[in-house]
Amino acid sequence: MNLERIYMTHRAACMLTEWILSYNNDLVLNKSIIIYGIEAILSSIIGVVLLIGISFIFNQRFLWILFMLGFVPLRLYGGGYHAETHAICYFMTASVFLAAYTAALFLPFNWLLDAGLSVLSWIIIFRLAPVASKNKPLSDSQYTRNRRRSLIVARGKMCIVFVAFFLGFYGIYYRVFAFGFFAAVLSMAAGKHMHHF
């Protein structure tokens, strides 16, 4: 039995799809695609709302934005570990966000640590990107496109590191951004290890 079917996002996606099909029955041949798309949208919304909620709990209203700016672009093109269910994905996302925030608060962050993490990230991205998974395989053209975009994202991060160094800006928001980026890199390494791609 597919465990995903017992979760709220899948049931909600099915109900919304039935509602859409009640207005346009011509789409019935694409029912599974519509369910998948709606489920992906709902899952993303729930994940973002979860991060916003955690940010508000810690009285850091914009923290989630900086985390996502660091995490999402590389995750989108670099791939990495994918949880088996949406519920595990929500838990993992919240845990990674809390870990990035905790590291930003308590680690003695400076230009040397930032540069070290950036160089390590660059090496991992260059060697692994993109990382496919059994849930999200890549065609040859997708692989080439995602590799190129992953390297562009990595170069962008290096530029931000240089700007932060020259401006001396290592506040909590920048640190959460930096640790969010590094979390995406670690996800790539975990995905490569766990899925043996």
Stockholm file with secondary structure:
# STOCKHOLM 1.0

chainA/1-197         MNLERIYMTHRAACMLTEWILSYNNDLVLNKSIIIYGIEAILSSIIGVVLLIGISFIFNQRFLWILFMLGFVPLRLYGGGYHAETHAICYFMTASVFLAAYTAALFLPFNWLLDAGLSVLSWIIIFRLAPVASKNKPLSDSQYTRNRRRSLIVARGKMCIVFVAFFLGFYGIYYRVFAFGFFAAVLSMAAGKHMHHF
#=GR chainA/1-197 SS CCGGGGSHHHHHHHHHHHHHHHHCGGGGGGHHHHHHHHHHHHHHHHHHHHHHHHHHHTTCTTHHHHHHHHHHHHHHHHBCCCCSSHHHHHHHHHHHHHHHHHHHHHSCCCHHHHHHHHHHHHHHHHHHCSBCCSSSCCCHHHHHHHHHHHHHHHHHHHHHHHHHHHHTCCCHHHHHHHHHHHHHHHHHHHHHHHHTC
#=GC SS_cons         CCGGGGSHHHHHHHHHHHHHHHHCGGGGGGHHHHHHHHHHHHHHHHHHHHHHHHHHHTTCTTHHHHHHHHHHHHHHHHBCCCCSSHHHHHHHHHHHHHHHHHHHHHSCCCHHHHHHHHHHHHHHHHHHCSBCCSSSCCCHHHHHHHHHHHHHHHHHHHHHHHHHHHHTCCCHHHHHHHHHHHHHHHHHHHHHHHHTC
//
